[in-house]
Amino acid sequence: MTAIPQPRAASATVFPILFAISLCHMLNDVMQSMLSSIYPILKADFALDYWQIGLLTLAFQGTASLLQPAIGIYTDARPQPWSLPIASVSTFVGVMGLAFAPSYAALILGAMFVGFGSAIFHPESSRVARIASGGRFGLAQSVFQVGGNFGTAIGPLLAAFIVLPFGRPSVALFGGLAVLAGMILFRVSRWYGAHLNDRKRKPVDKTLPLSRNRTVLAIAVLVALTFSKNVYMASLGSYYTFYLIESFGVDTRTAQLMLFLFLGSVAAGTVLGGPVADRWGPMTVIWISILGVLPFTLALPHVGLTGSAILSVVIGLILASAFSAIVVFAQELLPGRVGMVAGIFFGLSFGLGGIAAAALGLMADHTGIRTVYLVCSALPALGILTIFLPRRAEFMAR
C-alpha cells in the first residue's frame, strides 16, 4: 500500500495567498463573532437565561469541534480545495438565521450552520497557509491566525455601532461578508488546486520524530494547555460584557467597546507569537504565554474598571501568542498531518470553549458572574505542564 501524497510547502513564502487566506479568516470570524457580540440583544429579545446563552455557544463551537478533526483527517488523505467557498455558503446561511430566527430553536440551528462553516474552513485554510509559508511556518500560522483574531475583535465593535442601534435584523448586512469571502476563496482554491496538480505525487514521510508514547504525552500536554487558554478566553468572550455591566454599571455599548479592546489585544498578541516561535522556538512562547499570564489573570477580578481595561489588554497580548506556537509544535510532532492537527486544535479550541461557556453559564446563574472570574483566574497555572514537553534535543537525537 503506497503512502498518501501530501502537498509540500512552496519554495518561497507566497504572501498574496497568505494575506488572502488571512483576510478570509478575518471575514469568517467577523461573522462568527456576531453570535457572542449580540448575546445581550438575544438575551433581551428571547428572555434567555445564562445557561441558554452558554448552549448557543455550545451549538456553534460544538458543531465545529465535532466535525473539524474528522474533516481534517479526511482532507489529509484527499485535499479539497473547493470546499473553502462552500464554507462561506454555510456561514452565510447561519448569519441569516441569527438575523431572522423567530424562536430560540431557530437560533440554535443558525449557530450550528456557522459552526459547520468553521469546521470546513479551518483545516483546509490552515493547510493552504502552511503550503504558502515557504518554510516559515510560525510566521505563516500567525498571519493566518491574526486574521481570525482581528475578525473576532471587530465583531463587537460592529455590534456596538450597527446591530445595537438598528436591531437584530441588521446582522443580515454582514452576510455580504460571506459573499466577499466566497469570491476570494474561489481564487485561493484555484491556486491551491493548481499547486496540488503541479507537485509530483511523491510519498510523504509520516514517521514520528519521537516514540509513540512520548508523542501521545506531548500532544496531551498541548491539549491541556489549549484547554486552559481557551476556557479562560471563553470566560471573557462570552461573559465579559455581562461582568462589566453587573460590576461597574456600564451600558451595553461601553461593555462591547471594552470587549473589542480585549479582542484587539488578542489579535496583536497573535502577530507576535509566530515570529518569536520561528526565532526562539515554540517552547519559549508557550512558557511565557500560558504560565506568564497567571499574575494578571489572578488580579483581574480585584481591580476597578480602568484596571480591568488595562489588565484585559495585557492578558490578551500574552495569552494569545501561545496558539500559533502550539499548532506549529503539534505539526512537528505529527509530520504530514496538517489537516488533522488543524482539526484537533482549531476544533478543540471551539469545542472546549463551547463546553466551558455552557458550564460557566450555569455557574453564573447559581453563584454570580464574579465567581466565574475568580475560578477561571487560576486556569493559566496549568502552564506548568509545559515542563513535560520534549526539548529540541530530543527531536535531533532521533
N, C-alpha and C positions, 0 to 999 in steps of 0.2 A: 504494500500500500504506500503510495507516494505521499510526501508531505504536502500540505495545502500551501500554495504560493501566497505570499503576502506582499502588499505594496511596500517598497523601500522609500526612505527619505530622499527628497530632492538633493542634488549635489550642492545647491546653494539655497539660502533662505529665500523663499518666494513671498516677499512682503505683500504684494497686492492680494494674494489669496489669503494670507494671514489676516490682513486688515478686513477683507470682505467677510470672512467667517466670524471674525470678532464683531463686526458691525451687525451681522445677522444674530449673533448671540445676544447683543445688546437689544435689538428689536424684539427677539423672542422673550427675553426676560423682562422687558418693559411690560409686555402683555401679561406675562405670568405674575408679575408683582402687582398688577391691578387687583388681584384677588385679596392679598393681605392689605393693600392700600385702602380698599373700600370696606374693610371689616366694620368700622364704626357706622357706616351708612347701612350696611346689610343688617347689623345688629338692631338698628332703629327701625328699618323698614319691615323686617320679619320678626321682630321681638325675640331675638335669639339669646340663648344663654351662652356662657363662655365655652361649655363643652360642645355646643353646636358650632361655634367658631373653630374650635380645635378639630372637629370632624370634617369641616370643609377643607382645612389644611391637609388632613389625613387623606381625603379623597383625591386631592391634587397630587400630593407628594407620594402617597402610597401607590397610586397608579404608575407613576414614573419609576418608583423603586422596584415594583414587582416585574415590570416589563423591561426595564433598561438593561439589566445584566443579561437577560435572555437574548435581547436584540443584539447586544454587544458580542456575545459568543457566536451568534448566527452570522453576523457580518464579518467576524474574524475569518470565517470559512468562506463566506460569499459576500464580499463588499457590495453595497447597494447605493451607488452614487445618487440615483434618482429618488431615493427615499427622503432626501433633505427637503425638497419642495413640498412633499406630502406632509411633512411635519408641520409646515406653516399652515396648511389647509386645516389640520386638526386643531391647531391653536386658534385659528380664525373662528371655527365653529364654537369652541369653548368660550371665547371672548363674547361672541354674540349671545351665548347662553347666559353669561353673567350679567349682560346688559338688560336682557328682556325676560329673564326667568320669572314665571308667575308664582312659583312656590319654592319652598326650601329644597324639595326633592329635585327640582329642575336646576337649582343652584349647584347641588352635588354633582349632577350629570355634567354641567358646564365645566366644573372644576376638574372632573375626570378627563374630559376632552383636552383640556390644557395640559394635564399630566401626560396624556398619551402623546401629544406633540413633543413634549420634553423627552420622553422615552425614546422616540425615534431620532430626534435631533442630536442629542449629546454624543452617543457612541461614534456615529459616522463623522460628525464635525470635529470631534477630538482626533480621529484618525487623519482627517484632512490637515489639521494643524500640525500633526507630527510629520506627515509626508512633506509639507511645505517648510519644515523647520530648517532643513539643511544641516541637521545635526545639533542645532541649538535648541534642544528640547525644552529646557526650562524657560527660555525666552518665549518660544512658541506657545507653551502652555499658559504663560502669563498673559500674552497678548490675547489669546483666545478667551481666557477666563475673565480678564478685566472687562471685556465687552459685556459679558453677562452681569458682572457686578455693577457696572455703570447703569445698565438697564434696570437692575433691581433698585438702584439708588434713585433713578429718575422717576420711577413709578409713583412713589408717594408725593413727589413734587407735582406731577401732573394731576394726581388725585386732588391735591390741595387747591389747585388753581383752575381745574376744568371740571372734574367729577363732582366735587363738593358744591360749587355754585349751581351747576346745571343738572345734578341728579344722576342716578344710576344709569339711565339710558345713554348718557354721554360716553359711557365706557365703549359703546359701539364704534365711536370715532377711531379708536385705536385698532380696530380691525383692519384699517388701512395699512398699519404697520406690518400686519401679516402678509398682505398683498405685496408690499415692497420687499419684505424678506424673501418671499417665494420667488420673486423675479431675480433677486441677487443669487439665491441658492440654485436657481436654474443654471446660471452661468458658472457657478462654482462646480456644480455637478458635471457640467461638460468638461471642465478642466480635470476634475478628478477622474472621470471616465477615460479621458484621453491619456492621462498619466498611467492608469492601470493597463491600458492597451499597449503603451509604448514600452513597458517594462518586460523584460524577459521573464518567463514563467519558471523561476528557479525555486527549489525547495528552500524554505526558511528554517533556520536553526532555532528550535524552541527549547534547547537544552537549558535546564535551570542552572543559574550560576552558583547556587548553593544547594545543599542537601534538601530533600523534600520536607523533612521535619523543620529545618531551620527556616525554610521559605514559608511554611504554614505559620510558624510562630511570628515571623516578621509581618506577614500580611495581617494576622490577628492583632498585632500591636498597632499597625496603621489604622485598622478598623476602629480600635478603641480610641485612638487619637481623633479620628474623624467623628466618632460619637461625641466626645467631649466638646469638640469645636462646634458641631452642628446643633447639638441640643442647646448650647448657650446662644448660638445665633438664632435658633428658633424662639427662644425666650424674648429676644429683642425684636425679631422680625414680626412676630405675631401679637405681642402684648405690650411692647414698649409704649405705644401711643396711649393705651389704657392706663399704664403705670404713671405716665406723666400727667394725664388728666386727673386721675384719682389723687396722686400725691401732691401735685402743685397747683391744681385748679386751672390749668391752661385750657384754651379752646382746642377744638379738633385740628384746625389749620396749623396752629403752633406746634402741636404734637406731631403732625405729619412732617413739618419742616425739620423738627428735631430728628425724626426717623431718617429723613433724607440726609441730614448731616452725618449720622452714623453710617448709613449705607454708602455715602460718598467716601468716607474714610476706608471702608472695606474695599472699595474699588482701588483706591490709591495703594493700599497695602498689598493687593494682589499684584500690582505692577512691580513692586519691589521684590516679591518672593522669588519669581522665576530667575531673573538675572543673578540674584545673590546665590541661588542654588547652583546655577551654572558655574559661578566663580569659586564658591567655597564649599559646595556640596549641599545636598538636601538635608543632611543631618543637622548642620548648623542652623538652618532656617527652622527646622522642626523644634529643636530645643528652645530657641528663642521665642518662637511664635506661640507654642502651646503653654509651656511652663512659665515663660517670662511674662505672660499677661496676667498671671494669678493675682499679684498685689492690686492691680487696677480693678479686676472683677470683684474682689473682696471689698473694695472701698466703695463701689458704685451705689449700693443700697443705703449708704450712710451719709451721702452728700446732698446738697441742695440742687436747684435747677441748673445754675451755672456750672457747678461741679459735675453734674450729670452730663451736660453737653460736652465738657472737656474730656471727661473720662470715657465717654462713648466713642469719641474720635480716637483717643489713644488705643482703646480696646480694638476698635475696627482695624486700625493700621497694623497692629501687632498680630492679631489673631488671623486675619485674612491671608497673611503671607504664607501660611502653612500649606494651603491646599495644593498649590502648584507643585511644591516640593514633595508632598505626599504622593501625588499622582506620578511624578517622574520617578520617584523611588520605587513605587509599585511596578512601573513599566520596566525598570531594571531587574526587578526580582522575577518578573514574568515576561521574558522576551517573546516577541511575536504575538502578543495577546493584547494589542492596544484597545480593541473594542471591548474585550472582557474587563480590562482594568477600568476603562471609562465607565462601563455599565455598572460595575461594582461600586466605584467610588462616587460617581455622579449620582447613580441610582441610590446608593447607600445614603448619601447626604440628603437626598429628598426624603427617603423612607424614614430615616432616623429623625429628621426634622418634623415629619408629619406625625409620627408616633409621639414624639416629645411634645408637640403642640397640643395634641389631644389630651395627654396626661397632665400637662401644665395647666390646660384649661380647667380640668376637673379640680386640680389643686387650688387654682384661683377662685373657683366657685365656693370651695369649702373653707379655705383658710385665708383668702385675700391675695391680691395681686402682689403685694410686697413680699409675702412669703416665697413666692416663685423666685424672686431675685435673690433672696437670701440663700435659698437652696442651690440655685444654679451658679452662684458666685464661686463655689468651691470646685466646680467641674474641671477647670484647667489643671487642677492638681494631678489629674491623670497623665499629664505630660511627663511625669517621672518614668512612665513606661518606656520612654524613648531609649532608656539605658539598655533595653533588650533588643534593639535594632542592630543588624550587622554593620560593622565598620567597613570602610573601603578596602582594608587589607584582606578581609575575608573573601571579597569578590576577586581580588587579584591572586589570592592563593590558589584558586581553582582554575 
